[in-house]
């Protein structure tokens, strides 16, 4: 299978010149293409080259900027006109009477453009969710092979984004923030301990899709995530390495090994373009749904309230236990009771029974002695 020809692009210097001529910043051009400003900077310096859908969108935008530059360019000056003949001077007219000075007419004031309406945090979150949630659910399905787990992972990621919305709103790539969180939750090893994981879901109906999904699920999680980000989502190698928290050489090695594993079982997918198209078809053929944005926001707020109440209850219990311990703890040292010692001559305590000869003798001796103490000694004269 031959590789489809890539969309031609102008040289890197021409790309930068077209952007500057259109008075666009790297951030504005990145927003129109759907990438980060760092990626546009790498494209214009020649360090990296766009590929896939990003290449087609970038080439189309550059072509539009080139056409606009051609339209706005001034037309070449026409040939010099022949020298004009001297015109006859008009005859002097009689001096006219001075006219009264006309009053200046009021100039119409320019109408100010309406200021852009600032979105509330809830509206901005709903717009981000409606734009990226369906695609993220399909991408997460390629990682897990489970529809409900993919939907739940994306919802949990958006709930975490709503809890940290000031940070996410200022991030240069909010979709990437949510995508990384959803992938981490979906590939967590704790998912295997859930009861739902023991019951397999029905596989895709198409045999080709079923084979491709089984091949993906056999890959190690890190290799599978790298393959989905690079060949599925369309990120470049540095962005894939940054999102997977790995170095660029390690990410390239994982990508090559994942491609070799897929091509070893499905030789028709050895071409990266064909693999990209098949991954998109596999994710699109599944009927994956996403909840409404208000439902996700309310679920995140309810989960945050439960965690807050649990933390408060645990803190109160800890404070009560500490207070009880301080209240019942001894305030001074009490020495322990010393163990008993045997008195010489006193027999050990035994069970009731007949007394021995020694015991009888001891009892008689005790009875004969005065119980009140020794007798009083009186002095005698000798």
C-alpha positions in Angstrom: 0.0 0.0 0.0 1.5 3.3 -1.1 1.6 6.4 1.1 -0.8 9.2 0.1 1.0 12.4 -0.9 1.3 15.0 1.8 -0.1 18.5 1.4 2.6 20.8 0.1 3.7 23.6 2.4 5.8 26.8 1.8 9.3 27.0 3.4 9.5 28.0 7.1 10.5 31.6 6.4 7.6 32.0 4.0 5.2 30.7 6.7 6.4 33.3 9.1 6.2 36.1 6.5 2.6 35.2 5.6 1.6 35.2 9.3 3.3 38.6 10.0 1.8 40.1 6.8 -1.7 39.1 8.0 -0.9 40.8 11.4 -1.4 37.5 13.2 0.4 36.4 16.4 1.6 32.9 16.9 -1.1 32.5 19.5 -3.9 33.6 17.2 -2.6 31.3 14.4 -2.4 28.4 16.9 -6.0 29.0 17.9 -7.2 28.9 14.3 -5.3 25.7 13.6 -6.0 24.0 16.9 -2.5 23.6 18.3 -0.3 25.4 20.9 1.9 28.5 20.2 5.0 26.3 20.8 4.0 24.1 17.9 3.6 27.0 15.6 7.0 28.3 16.7 8.5 24.9 15.9 6.8 24.9 12.4 8.1 28.3 11.5 11.6 27.6 12.6 11.7 24.3 10.7 12.4 22.1 13.7 9.2 20.1 13.2 6.8 19.6 10.3 3.0 19.3 10.7 1.4 16.0 9.7 -2.0 14.6 9.3 -5.1 16.8 9.8 -3.0 19.5 11.4 -0.9 19.7 8.2 -4.0 20.1 6.0 -5.5 22.8 8.2 -2.2 24.6 8.4 -1.7 24.5 4.6 -5.2 25.7 4.0 -4.8 28.6 6.3 -1.5 29.6 4.7 -3.1 29.4 1.3 -5.9 31.7 2.5 -3.3 34.2 3.9 -1.4 34.1 0.6 -4.6 34.9 -1.4 -5.4 37.8 0.9 -1.9 39.2 0.5 -2.3 39.0 -3.3 -5.6 40.8 -3.2 -4.4 43.5 -0.9 -1.1 44.1 -2.9 -1.1 47.4 -4.9 -1.5 47.1 -8.7 1.6 48.1 -10.7 1.7 51.7 -11.9 0.5 52.3 -15.4 2.7 53.9 -18.1 3.4 57.6 -17.9 0.8 59.6 -19.6 1.9 62.0 -22.4 2.7 65.5 -21.3 -0.5 67.5 -21.1 -1.0 70.4 -23.4 -1.2 73.9 -21.8 -4.8 74.9 -21.3 -6.0 78.4 -22.1 -6.3 80.6 -19.0 -9.9 81.5 -18.2 -10.9 85.2 -18.5 -11.1 87.1 -15.3 -14.6 87.2 -13.8 -16.2 90.1 -12.0 -15.6 90.0 -8.3 -18.5 88.3 -6.6 -20.2 89.7 -3.5 -19.0 88.1 -0.3 -21.4 85.4 0.9 -22.3 84.9 4.5 -20.1 82.3 6.2 -21.8 78.9 6.4 -22.2 77.4 9.8 -20.3 74.1 10.4 -22.5 71.1 10.3 -22.2 68.7 13.2 -20.3 65.6 12.2 -21.9 62.3 13.1 -20.2 60.6 16.0 -18.7 57.1 15.2 -20.6 54.3 16.7 -18.5 52.3 19.1 -18.3 48.6 18.5 -20.1 46.5 21.0 -17.8 45.2 23.7 -17.4 41.4 23.8 -19.6 39.8 26.4 -17.6 38.1 29.1 -18.6 34.6 29.8 -19.3 33.4 33.3 -17.2 30.4 34.6 -20.1 28.1 34.1 -20.7 29.2 30.6 -17.0 28.8 29.7 -17.0 25.4 31.2 -20.1 24.3 29.3 -18.6 25.6 26.1 -15.4 23.6 26.7 -17.3 20.5 27.6 -19.6 20.7 24.6 -16.6 21.2 22.3 -14.2 18.5 23.5 -16.2 15.9 25.5 -17.5 13.7 22.6 -14.0 13.4 21.1 -12.4 12.7 24.5 -14.9 9.9 25.1 -14.1 8.2 21.8 -10.3 8.6 22.4 -10.6 7.1 25.9 -12.6 4.2 24.5 -9.5 3.3 22.4 -7.5 3.1 25.6 -9.9 1.0 27.7 -12.2 -0.8 25.2 -15.1 -0.1 27.7 -17.8 2.4 26.8 -19.0 3.2 30.4 -15.5 3.4 31.7 -14.6 5.9 29.0 -17.6 8.0 29.7 -17.0 8.0 33.4 -13.3 8.8 33.0 -14.1 11.9 30.9 -16.8 13.0 33.4 -14.4 12.6 36.3 -11.8 14.6 34.4 -14.2 17.5 33.7 -15.3 17.4 37.4 -11.7 17.8 38.4 -11.4 20.6 35.9 -14.4 22.4 37.4 -12.9 22.1 40.9 -9.6 23.7 39.6 -11.3 26.0 37.0 -9.2 29.1 37.6 -6.1 27.1 36.9 -7.6 25.3 33.9 -9.1 28.5 32.4 -5.7 30.1 32.3 -4.0 27.0 30.9 -2.9 27.4 27.3 -4.4 24.0 26.4 -7.4 23.3 28.6 -8.4 20.3 26.4 -5.0 18.8 27.0 -5.4 19.3 30.7 -8.7 17.4 30.7 -7.4 14.7 28.3 -4.4 14.0 30.5 -6.6 13.6 33.6 -9.1 11.4 31.8 -6.3 9.1 30.5 -4.7 8.8 34.0 -8.1 7.8 35.5 -8.9 5.4 32.7 -5.6 3.6 32.8 -5.4 3.5 36.6 -4.6 0.0 37.9 -7.4 0.4 40.5 -10.0 0.0 37.8 -9.3 -3.8 37.8 -10.6 -4.0 41.4 -14.0 -2.7 40.5 -16.9 -5.2 40.2 -17.8 -3.8 36.8 -14.4 -4.8 35.4 -15.2 -8.5 35.9 -18.1 -8.4 33.4 -16.9 -7.8 29.8 -18.8 -5.5 27.5 -20.0 -6.6 24.0 -17.2 -6.1 21.4 -17.7 -4.1 18.2 -19.9 -5.6 15.6 -17.5 -5.2 12.7 -14.8 -8.0 12.7 -12.1 -5.5 11.6 -12.9 -3.1 14.4 -13.0 -6.0 16.9 -9.5 -7.2 15.7 -8.0 -3.7 15.9 -9.4 -3.1 19.4 -8.1 -6.4 20.7 -4.7 -5.5 19.2 -4.7 -2.1 21.0 -5.7 -3.7 24.3 -2.8 -6.1 24.1 -0.3 -3.3 24.0 1.2 -2.1 27.3 -0.7 0.9 28.7 2.2 3.4 28.0 2.6 2.2 24.4 -1.1 2.3 23.9 -1.4 5.8 25.2 1.5 7.0 23.0 0.0 5.4 19.9 -3.4 7.0 20.5 -2.0 10.4 21.2 0.3 10.4 18.2 -1.6 8.5 15.5 -5.1 8.9 16.9 -5.3 12.5 18.2 -2.6 13.8 15.9 -0.1 15.4 18.4 3.5 15.8 17.4 6.3 14.0 19.2 7.3 16.7 21.7 3.6 17.3 22.8 3.1 13.5 23.1 6.2 13.3 25.3 5.1 16.2 27.5 1.6 14.7 28.0 2.9 11.2 28.8 5.6 12.7 31.1 8.5 11.0 29.2 11.5 12.1 27.2 11.3 12.5 23.5 13.6 9.5 22.7 11.6 7.3 25.1 8.3 8.4 23.5 9.7 7.7 20.0 10.8 4.2 21.1 7.3 3.5 22.5 5.7 4.7 19.3 7.9 2.5 17.1 7.3 -0.6 19.3 3.5 0.0 19.3 3.5 0.4 15.5 5.5 -2.8 15.1 3.1 -4.7 17.3 0.1 -3.4 15.4 1.7 -4.0 12.0 2.8 -7.5 13.1 -0.8 -8.5 13.6 -2.5 -6.3 11.0 0.0 -5.7 8.1 -2.5 -3.4 6.3 -2.0 -0.8 9.1 1.7 -0.5 8.6 1.2 2.9 7.0 0.7 5.6 9.7 -1.9 7.4 7.6 -4.0 4.3 7.2 -3.6 3.6 10.9 -4.8 7.1 11.7 -7.9 6.6 9.5 -8.7 3.3 11.0 -8.4 4.6 14.6 -10.8 7.4 13.7 -13.3 5.0 12.2 -13.1 2.6 15.1 -13.9 5.4 17.6 -16.6 6.9 15.4 -18.4 3.6 14.8 -19.2 3.2 18.5 -22.3 4.8 19.9 -20.7 6.7 22.8 -22.6 9.3 24.7 -21.6 12.1 27.1 -23.7 13.6 29.8 -24.9 17.2 29.7 -22.6 19.9 31.0 -24.9 21.0 33.9 -25.1 17.4 35.1 -21.4 17.1 35.2 -21.0 20.3 37.0 -23.6 19.4 39.6 -22.0 16.0 40.1 -18.6 17.5 40.7 -20.0 20.0 43.2 -21.9 17.2 45.0 -18.7 15.1 45.1 -16.8 18.1 46.5 -19.4 18.6 49.2 -19.2 15.0 50.3 -15.5 15.1 50.5 -15.6 18.3 52.5 -18.1 16.8 54.9 -16.1 13.6 55.3 -13.0 15.7 56.0 -14.9 17.8 58.6 -16.3 14.6 60.3 -12.9 13.0 60.4 -11.4 16.2 61.9 -14.1 16.4 64.6 -13.7 12.7 65.5 -9.9 13.2 65.8 -10.4 16.3 68.0 -12.9 14.4 70.2 -10.6 11.4 70.6 -7.7 13.7 71.5 -9.7 15.6 74.0 -11.0 12.3 75.6 -7.4 11.0 75.8 -6.2 14.2 77.5 -9.2 14.1 79.9 -8.7 10.5 81.0 -4.9 10.4 81.0 -3.3 10.3 84.5 -1.8 13.6 85.7 0.9 12.2 88.0 3.1 9.1 88.2 1.7 6.1 90.1 4.3 3.5 90.9 3.2 0.0 90.2 2.3 -2.4 93.1 5.4 -4.4 94.1 5.0 -8.1 93.7 4.4 -10.1 97.0 7.2 -11.8 98.8 7.1 -15.0 100.9 7.5 -14.6 104.7 10.0 -17.0 106.2 8.4 -19.7 108.3 4.8 -19.1 106.9 3.6 -22.0 104.9 2.2 -21.5 101.5 -1.5 -21.3 101.1 -2.9 -24.6 100.1 -6.4 -26.0 99.7 -8.4 -27.0 102.8 -7.4 -30.3 104.4 -5.7 -32.0 107.3 -2.8 -30.1 108.8 0.6 -31.6 108.7 2.8 -32.0 111.9 4.7 -28.8 111.1 1.5 -26.8 110.7 0.1 -28.1 113.9 3.3 -27.2 115.8 3.3 -23.7 114.3 -0.3 -23.2 115.2 0.3 -24.3 118.8 3.3 -22.0 119.0 1.3 -19.0 117.8 -1.5 -19.8 120.3 0.9 -20.0 123.2 2.5 -16.6 122.6 0.8 -13.4 123.9 -1.1 -11.7 121.2 -0.7 -8.2 122.7 3.1 -8.2 122.4 5.9 -9.2 124.6 5.4 -9.1 128.4 6.4 -5.9 130.3 9.7 -6.2 131.9 9.9 -4.9 135.5 13.3 -4.1 137.2 14.4 -6.3 140.0 16.8 -5.7 142.9 19.5 -8.2 143.3 
